[in-house]
Amino acid sequence: MTGFSLIKNTAFELDGIATCIVRIQEDGSVSLEDTKSGTYSTQSVERLLEAYTQGRICQPSTDIAHSRSSGAYGRPFAELPQKQQALALRSKRYLDGIRTHGPLCWTRKSMEPRIREVAQKLGDARPPDVSTVYRWHRDAMQSADLRCLVPRFDRRGPRAPLTNPEVVKLFMQALVDVSTASKGWTVQDAQAQLQMLLDRENRSRPLGEQLHMPKLRTLYRLLDRVEEYDLAIFKEGEEAAKRRFKITRVGVKTTRILERVEIDHTPLDVFLVKDESYIPCGRPTLTLLIDHFSRMPLGYYLSFGGTSMNAVIRALRHAILPKTPVAEAVAALKIHHKWPCYGLMDELVTDNGLEFHGSSVEVACFLLNIQLHFCPARQPRFKGVIERYLKTVNYTFVHKLPGTSLAKWTDRGDYDPLKHAVMTMSEFQHVFEKWLLDVYAQTYHKGIKTTPFARWCESAKVNPPYLPDSMSKLVDDLGISTTRSLRHDGIRLHNLYYASGALQSILRAYGEGVKVRVTYDPENLGRVHVWSPDSQDPVVAYATELDYAAELTLTQHKLLQDIVVKKGQDETDLKALMQAKIDLAAAIRAQFTGKRLRDRKRAAKAMGISTERPKGTPPVTNSVETSAAQVDDARSLSRKSKFAVEIPTFTVVQRNWN
């Protein structure tokens, strides 16, 4: 009998230390010897039994290694095939049966009657031989684990391939060569490369030592012996293999809302149409922020402009501000739950996209006291919450909408998403927020053991969100930031000039050429915010040609400049730009009626169709509401009237000499 027993010479490990029982005292205490250091100690029987129940006593590792090396099956018995389990149990029944007749005498005359009697009781027509039963008995006595009776069918056959080891080595070299040349290699490609290597090797070998080309079937068997990690290196590259076969540690832990927020983009798998004409515009790009603790989406921005710094800034602004109900674009579709998410986050986690490394995003996070954290390159698991949520948006919500493109075009079959596209930007926004607030936010989440909505509300009671000092400060901090020189004709930005009476004071206090910080909205080039070197608050400067720049997007302005340049005209010529506005509006209308989806998506981008402007802004508009005072103020410093500047007093700006 093997196992742990309180008898003399029993060896075991106590707290990982090799120990042996030396003597059992008359008072019931046990003398123990540390077999490594040779020291002695005394323990009570109760304490040893308590240590056993706590798992501190186990079989010596040397005995375990001996039982494994002797051929015992090391995995759980239940994992064995039924046939091997039945054979092992059969062996055990024979051993139990022959032991019921007293002491064992291992002679054929003595053992054969016992074996036949056990076989009759078991109904076994083919009883084992005496030598076989003796081998079972010997293994069972030498091993502490009766799994030694399991027949080891897995050890049958040769351990190594019968192919010449040098051929195997050249085959591995052939795999390296073909995988380096192309990741789409096949075994036939490796076979051809191996033939070339064998021919090269055989040139220097005698005729009797020539290496022979194995058959294709043999190469497939050799490939099956290659580890999956090495195959991944051959097919995907070393870095991809390391990411794929790396056991990830437990993710980041957060304790409250807005402690960690993740942001990312994804193209949605759905085609949207233009308002009124209902012509498909293409697939929009979603930029979204999600709270790591509650798994609650904080804000988003949707447009046809792709990934950009503007999309990041606008999504961040939407996430920080309190939410207002979306316009009901779909009749009879009511959103029953509010969107309670708002506030400044402590940490913003992004990938290494160029739009996140822009100075405007970094400046905005600095001004709002947000820690900007970049994940390692090509390591999406470092922001797995947003990655998984964006997949949920596409697979759980978008793929069920009319006009969905599905994840792969091969999944469409006869389905044409362009013919089924019916949703406009405003309708999609309404339906998306309905799903977000009434479906996703109210669904039990296994990762947080509750719903995202309940998790947010519960944490918000203990840790209420914080907002910036004022709404105007938030708008100023979340603009696209740059630096410009203030001249006598104002500030030049994107070949547009901006001026106001407040800029005259800055010019008078600091002189011409002073560097000032400027923030602008790429969705409206009609005005900018300007900070003087010593100012804490900005001043507003309007475009000197406000009739042209008001409500004009940066994308439209660049397109207009391209049109003017192609005609060989000056890109700053206002008359030419105004004419280009008319031409661009006509071109956009023509693109929307064209057959190519690429042209229609460019037209949607040029019109600035997004969640903030579902119908877009055409290049030519008559709805600009600008006061006459603003126009006169902007034109007071026009570059065409250099000497019209009046000398101001120091009532607005005074230079700080401290």
Steps between C-alpha positions, in 0.01 A plus 500: 500500500639839399416848623552698819503320836634581845744208516875483524708581185205660318641770269299806393530873438384740771467858373728406210775356728598133463414335832517146642341347814782375726306379804156492653533601867310331782309821573370505142735771364689440177873560447575642155825534309574765237675271251676791330648681800502204743320692777236341724172629633195371686139545398174374644281264305218756500718770341623261231147393413392865492790577263383215277142632481637844412696354209841569652602131490546330167687212339873560444576641155755222442226238540279688253783521250571129548136405439490713183828355369377147571228542240197605707241708322534857629170655391157460668352154455171643370680649195591154371304339216238251615701206366808584709289563810334159458838325463640670811193407706527141370859481625395631840219240528744215429742626767218533754370153411825308542571669835184359658654150514777578745872562445621511141734235366613597152516158337288389211367200697379732777384805301329353192199359700454837674509689170248260338266536798512883477445480123185290552361755748572788260375310195834548328548242222868591456669518842849653523815291537672456837796714388261781403327494838835493676609809305180678608566400863863617485408842352224549756735422790779727370277795409293715730248555221283221357492689170811297427254228390386717208632351174723757330382474140642848441853359526460268206689571180822690443577806711684688224431525126667235285605765249871579485573768766694705247198500268282613791745783570492609134119485505492743792736727309265479201209609723699801618590595142146480357343677800750784466418539132121488543255448786263320263730198458381142462661160561553471124707818513707352783538180298643691205738691727606176670579344162728792418678467837542126456648545152746753636596269789536190281757668275762460774400147608616161368248290309452267794412784738250690286197646677166396353194717458213382726150472364243775551310289755819471707542878492147543634583262787817696574300823498259352758797458738583871484376695802206734450710793613756437226224460241355835611843658448519353149150622409452823697843619610681492833331801659150376411587154634620645830175693542290197408671251731549731796292441809363837597495605861201631688388828351499843658282537809296815561301595808273782382355668193715731285817357650597352162334576165592336169448647152523353151355513147324243285330511160140390551375211287201690363431732206315824577309713251477874446201691626227576245669324204554168688813425300753274681798703625719217630603360837554755779781489758412482869727657763392394849611526865408242764543493876713206613336457841133503400536400131268793426560697176577864581472668160554455129538675167388361165597638159622408153832676556682193632741510792617853574599735778168678457311173562699442820439852631127490427454154651689615810281809526184290469630265771572777750180702456162397648287328238186643345233276343565428135254628242227243429563428134314167500129523574360314802849409626535621858817483710390409852828543690713808544871518423651586840866503391705819507808643668878525477693174500827436683669295226434477127641187334562505123695314237786647296294656222628828362177675596566424869859623486391838367593799711135607534401177676800518732439869576132434569586220743758723668255786545226269630745313730447168321783248493552388140627142481615336173489121469797311353499476122294212359384393846119546497456290815621796708164668428291188465178655638454742209618240247239252621225760519553621143470137387179474700363810325559349156402139569213553745345818364622613157481159330126492569427830323387543139796587280756314712814396315568216750853427621617342173371550149509122456222472761255704292408240238228654281439779751583846362543751787482802267152403382379450858659815650219726627630665820621859507756634745235645730294179494802286573600727789151466648496121466858468626430690822180300546703177487778646714278625783205259499669177392876491562505715816217294653645156416683295763876515443697193612820699549353739759223271637227760440373732227720791380223749585467375858877486544539864390216630717621312805855634469382852412326527837833450679726669242300770322646616166670837465461749214732783389458843655275619218360389168694769316826376652425147380432619147821703502711213637361248251573698185768415246801687634786664311737797526499800268670840473288813541569750224355835397248317277388262776560126531544278197363146532439264207546798266218685677546819700343562842476831681307684770530808713637293787796394284597867463572515874721189478682652201553828685621329821740244350582631157473345155601136464411392854416130529146428617313177562204445269223241521250444222207277418557306175123488458470881497787720376304817560676581827795401720602543864828680569712509817757773551831396664390613848124453475297243689188544289468503121358761271291425192620598155277473193600432143552821307300341217220371715264461208729228370625334820189491720378140552768381257674175597873449468445212254287722277756780519781271388289369212423858394869587507580199285240608245646850485859377470410263217360797311831680542358766731616630839373277783439810712292679234161550663316544172646178364419315825139619493465376144662173604233471769233496234699252293557273799132498591418393145772235510367359827151476354644321199698259719193410703319400183800308361534123487827459688464459875846649553388830347184510712701440818734787404195719448368408845840583649507833314157590637613414853220252572541385861306449821529874571380590148293209371409685181844651451594855402505583128783727383251767397252611767280802555421427863802667657390712795782744570455840655617809314719589797689171467557554128620859553720390788660227288560728206651776711837324478467380142832440323379742232487795745843491663496856632140505622591372849430744781734520797311335789531557870605235753143431612492148351855363510797617705837333482599308811844619613515277805 
